């Protein structure tokens, strides 16, 4: 392996960028929420550049539409959340 860009270019390959700086990801948008099986909610989220998975949380809505205790729906790219009643979501 060569650390010399001229050698890499002369062999017909392109030199990969070395900038690996992290940048904040944009917040995904909920594209759709559909009823799954009884007491299930199926979420479809918008793609986010450089995001591999999403972390979704949900909370039941209590009095005055105040979210209750937040629960982890897990990590992934598609979600099915089992619940009874109204929910508040955070992606």
C-alpha positions in Angstrom: 0.0 0.0 0.0 1.3 3.4 -1.0 0.9 6.6 0.9 2.1 8.5 -2.1 -0.8 10.0 -4.1 1.3 10.2 -7.3 1.9 6.5 -7.3 -1.8 5.7 -6.8 -2.8 8.1 -9.6 -0.1 6.7 -12.0 -1.6 3.3 -11.5 -5.0 4.5 -12.8 -6.8 4.7 -9.5 -8.3 7.8 -7.9 -7.1 9.0 -4.5 -9.8 8.7 -1.8 -10.5 11.8 0.3 -9.0 11.9 3.7 -11.6 14.2 5.3 -13.4 12.1 7.9 -14.8 15.0 9.9 -18.2 14.3 11.6 -21.1 16.5 10.9 -24.5 16.7 12.5 -27.2 14.6 10.7 -30.5 16.1 9.7 -33.5 14.9 11.6 -35.5 12.3 9.8 -39.1 13.0 8.8 -41.9 10.5 9.4 -43.2 9.8 5.9 -46.1 7.6 6.9 -47.6 5.9 9.9 -49.8 2.9 9.2 -51.8 0.5 11.3 -50.1 -2.8 11.4 -51.7 -5.7 13.3 -54.0 -4.9 16.2 -52.2 -2.4 18.6 -49.3 -1.9 16.2 -48.0 1.2 14.5 -45.7 0.9 11.4 -43.4 3.9 10.7 -41.7 4.8 7.5 -38.9 7.4 7.9 -37.3 9.6 5.3 -33.7 8.7 4.4 -30.9 10.8 5.9 -27.6 11.1 4.2 -24.8 9.2 6.1 -27.3 7.7 8.5 -27.3 3.9 8.7 -30.0 3.3 11.4 -32.4 5.3 13.5 -33.1 5.4 17.2 -36.8 5.7 17.9 -38.5 6.3 21.2 -42.2 6.5 22.0 -44.3 7.6 25.0 -48.0 7.1 25.8 -49.9 10.4 25.9 -51.4 11.2 29.3 -53.6 14.0 30.6 -53.4 17.2 28.5 -51.5 15.3 25.8 -48.4 15.2 28.0 -46.0 12.4 27.1 -45.5 9.7 29.7 -42.4 7.7 30.3 -40.3 7.4 27.1 -39.7 3.8 25.9 -37.1 2.6 23.4 -38.5 1.2 20.2 -35.0 0.1 19.2 -32.4 0.8 16.5 -33.2 0.1 12.8 -34.5 1.4 9.5 -38.1 0.2 9.8 -40.2 0.1 13.0 -43.3 -1.6 14.3 -44.4 -0.2 17.7 -46.9 -2.1 19.7 -49.1 0.2 21.8 -52.7 0.8 23.0 -53.9 4.4 22.8 -52.3 7.7 21.7 -48.5 8.0 21.4 -45.8 10.7 21.2 -42.8 9.8 18.9 -39.2 11.0 18.9 -36.9 10.0 16.1 
